[in-house]
Amino acid sequence: MARAAVLGSGSWGTAMAAVLTDAGTRTTLWARRDELARTITDDHVNPDYLPGIELPEGLSAVSDIDEALDGADLVVCAVPSQSLRDNLSRWNGRIPAGAALLSLAKGIESETLSRMTEVIADVTDRPDDRIAVLSGPNLAREVALRQPAATVVACRDESVARSIQNACTTAYFRPYTNTDVVGCEIGGAVKNVIALACGMASGAGLGENTLASIITRGLAETIRLGEALGARAETFAGLAGVGDLVATCSSPLSRNRSFGARLGEGRSLEEAQQATHGQVAEGVKSCSSVRALAAAHGVDVPLTDAVHRVCHEGLPVRDAIIALLSRSTKPE
């Protein structure tokens, strides 16, 4: 894959475009605003999402979607999960016929309860062996700073996964391949919800024992849902499972963790959003769709349910924690 188009110039889209460029893949980043595209191309920075970080000189950005997609072998979808369908519907006719598609979004679509690769397949009418997902402990700012990180590229067709792996392997970014697309996507979606729960507990003044318990039980919750959907349990022991979960639940760079902490401090959803420059953490939206997906498959997800009730039903964080602790005891 000699030519990549990354659609979405947020922090993770920009960081991934930088990785691809450093890997020797000719990459064009699509930005919605022409001014930002010019700044990325001319000044090699993205001041809106990755301030202070120098981007590769070889990375170019454009605001014209046709120019971005022209000749692309790999199309990277880097827009938020709940807006992926609308954006992809506009872009679909312009995507080169032979291109592979790679999803960076981590979430479950609210209206359909579809995973992101399922949304891509539905909109583009392409076989799922040409659609992949990238997931792992990849905090965008650290990756953009070229700090060592590993990730997983999952696709039903392992040869496609290997091609994408080759397109984004650098001295600091190590992708592994996997064929368990369901497991990687469920791990990526649920970890945002669990990170919100960790943030809430931290913001409420609770300590490391509580956080470790939330992470551990959150992993169990993720595995239950994943297996019900056909994922392999061992996937959740790897980078796209526990690796991504630990990074997102532990780091102040995690938007979900930081957003949850503000809720735990007693701020409203609107106040927490204002503190993040109007950006809503992915888990705030995903908690409801993950909860509904679990209910549809008869899976018990108490942490996800508690996060949903805090975010969307006004349940105080302290009451949510008490409710979780008052659940009946049973064997682990």
N, C-alpha and C positions, 0 to 999 in steps of 0.2 A: 504494500500500500504506500505509494509514493506521494500521494496528495490527500490532505485531510482538510475538512471544513468543520470548525467548531461553532455551533450555533448557540450563542449566549455568552455575554461578556461579563457575567458576575464573577465572584471570586474563584469558584471552582472551574468554571469554563475557561477563564483566563489562565489559571494555573495549569490546567490540562493542555491548553494550547501551547504554553511554554514548554511543557514536557515533550510534547510531540515535536516541536521545533528543535529542542536540544537533542532529540533522538535522531535527527536527520530527516524527518518527514516534513515536506513542504506544507505549511499550515497557514490557513486563513481563518481569522476569528471574525465572526459576524457580531456587530454591535448595533443595537437599535438606533442609537444616536450618532449622527455623523461626526459631531465634535469629539466624542469619546474615541471613535474609530481613528480619527486623525491623530489624536494624542498618543494612542497606543502605537501607531505606526511610526510617527515622527519622533516622539520622545521616549518610547520604550517603557512606558509606565501606564498603569491603570489607577489613576488617583481616586476613583470612586470606590473601588472594591479592594485593591491591594496597594494602598498608598506606601510610598517609600521603597518599593521593591522594583529592581531593574528587570525588565523583561528582555528576552533574546532579541538581538537586532534583526534576526531573520524572520521574526514574526510580524505579519502584516494584518491589519484589521480593516474591514469595510462595513458600510451600512447598507450596501446593495446585496440582497440575498442571492440574486442571480450570479453576481460576481463571486460571492463566497462559495457557491456550490459548483461553479464551473470546473468540470474535470475531476471532481472529488472521487477518490476510491473509498474513503471512509468519511461518514457523516456522523459527527458527535453531537448528540442532543443534550444541551447543557442549560435547559430552562427548567423552572420549577415544575414539580409533578402535576399540580392542578391546572397548569396552563399548557402542558405539553400537547394535548389533543388539538386545541385551537391553533397553536402555532404550527404544528406539523400539518394540519389541514391546509393551511395557507402555503406551506413550502412544498407539499407533496409532489406536485407536478413538475417541480424544478430539480428534484433530487435525481442524479444520474442513475440510470436503470441498473447498472451493475454494482453500485456502491453498497458496502456493508454499513449498517447503522449501529451505533454504540450509545447506550443510554447512561448518563451520569446521574439522572434524577433518582431520588430515594423516597418513595411514597406509594400509596395506594389511591387510585383515582376515586374521588368521593362518590360520583354518580353511578359508576359501573362496578366499583370494587375491583378494578383490573390493575394488574401490575404494569409497570411502565413498558416492558417489552411487549405485553399484550396490547397496550394502547398503540404502540408503533406498528405492530402487525395489522391491527384493525384499520388504522388510518391509511397506511401505505399499501396494504394488500400484498405484502411481501412474505416469503416463507420465513419461519422463525429460525431456520438455520443460517440466515444472513443478518440476524439481529442479536446483539450482545449487550451485556451489562458490565460496568466496571464498579467494583465495590471493595472497600477496605478501610483501614485506619489512615485516612488521607485528609487531614486538616489542610485546607487550601493554602493558608498563609505559609505553613511549614514547607509544603511541597514547592510553592513558588520561591521560597528561600533556598531551595535545593538541598534541604535536609533529607537524609536517607529515609525512605519509606517503601513499603511493599503493598501490593494490591492484588486483586483477582480480576481477571477477564473471563467472564463466563459466556459460553455460547453452546447451543446444541451441537453444532458442527465444530469439532476441536480444531480443524484446520483453519477456520475463520478466526477462532480465538488465538491461535498461534500467530496468524498474520497481524492481528491487532497488537498482540504482545510484542512482536518485532518492531512495530511502528512506534511504540512508546517506551522502549527499554533504554534507560540511561544509566550513568554511573551512580545516580542517587535514587532512581525510581525503578523498582523491581516488580514487574507484573508476573503473576502465576496464572496458569490456565485452569479452567474447570468447566464441566458440562452441566453442572447443577444450577441452571438459571433461576429456578424457583427459590432455592435456598439462599442464593446470593441476594435476590431482590427482597425476600422477606426479612432477612437479616438487616439489610439497609433501611427498610421502612420502619421496623419495630424499634431499632436502636434509637431513633430520634425521639420516640415516645418515652423510652426508658431514660434517656438523657434529660428530658423535661422533668421526670420524676426525681432524678438525682439532684437537679438544680433546685427544685422545690424544697427538697429535704435540706439541702445545704443552706438555702436562703432562710429557712425556718430555724437555723442554728443547730441542726443535728450533725452528728459526727461521722467518722469513717466507718464505724460498725454498721450504721444505717445505710450508708452509701454502698458498702460491699454487699449488704443483704439485698438491696434494690437491684444492683447489677446482676447478682447471681440468680435471683428469682426472675428477673427480667429475661435472662438468657433461657431459663427453663420455659418461660412463657413463649418466647420466640421459637424454641424447638418444637413445642406442642403444636403451634400454628403451622410451622413449616412442614412438619411431618404429615399433618392433616391435608396439606395441599400437594403432597408428593415429593417434598424435598428430602435430601439425605441428611441424617442427623450429624454426620461427620463434618459437613460443610460449616456447621455452626461452631465447631471447635477451631476453625481456621480464621484467616484474615478477614473474610467477609462476615464472620459471626462474632466471636468473642473479641477479635482484634479491633474491629470497627466499634463495637459496643464499649470497650474500655476507653478508647481514645475519645469518643464523643461524650461519654459520661464523666470523664475526668478533667478535660481541658477547659480552661477559661476561653480558649479560642472557639469552642463549640457554641454556635448560636443557640442551639436547643438548651444546652446546660445553662448558659447565661440568662436566657429568657425565663427558664424555669426558676432560677434563683430570684429573679425580680418578683415573680408571683409568690414565691415562698416568703419574701420580705413583706408581703401584704399589698403589693401593687395590683391594680386591676389589669386585665388583658390589654386595655387601651393604653394604660400608662407604661406597661412593659414594651408595647409596640413603639411608643414614642421614644423610649430610651434606646431603641435599636434603629433609630432613623427611619421609622415607618415600616421596617421589615418584620414580617411575622415568621417565627421559627417554623420549619417544615412540620415538626411534630405536632404543632397546634392544630393543623388541618388533618394530619395523618391519623391522629389518635381516634378520631371518629370513624374514619374509613377502615382502619385496622380493627377496631372494636366490632364494626358491622360485619366485616369479613370473617372474624372469629366466630361471631354468633351464627352466621350462615353455615358454619362447619361444626358447630357444637363444641367449640374450644373455649375453655375458661381462661380469661385474660384479666385478672383482677387489677394489676398495675395499670394496664391500658384503660380499663374502665374508670379507675380513680382519676387518671390524668384527664380523660374526657370530661368527667363531672366537674373537675376544678376549672377547666378551660371554658366549658360551654354550658354548665348548669349552675355556676356560682358557688360550688362547694368550697368552703375554706380549706386551705392546705392542711391545717392541723386536724380538721375533721376527717380528711381523706386518709391521713396517716393513721389516725385512731381506728378508722374502719378497716384498714389493711391489717393492723395488729390484732384486731378482735376477731379475725377469721378463725374458724375452727382449726385446732391443731391436728396434724395427721403425719404419717410417715413422709419423709422427703422423697 
